[in-house]
Amino acid sequence: MRQVVLYRGEDGYWVAECPSLPGCVTQGKTREEAIANAREAIRGYVGTLEADNLPVPPENAQAEIVVV
């Protein structure tokens, strides 16, 4: 399992980013669609690394939202 950060983009779509997999970002019209797309993107990202015999980064991200 991977942590995913969800937020609304400027275009109104939900954006889903996986901090432990650099560049693994997707979106969806709804929150649920963005989560489903994130699952698919994570599977594809990890699958590609494994197919290329590259190391898969460990899940170690901890997201925090702060008000500044």
C-alpha angles and dihedrals in degrees: 000000000000133000115244127195114216126196140150114264125217090263093056094253120125113250120209121196128182105210095195091058107056112225094012099134131143139158144209140194089244133032090248093051091050091052092049090048090049091054090051093045092050092050090050094046094049092041091054092050091049092047089053092046091242124144117265111227113242120246102256105132121126115190123203131178117214132178115229 
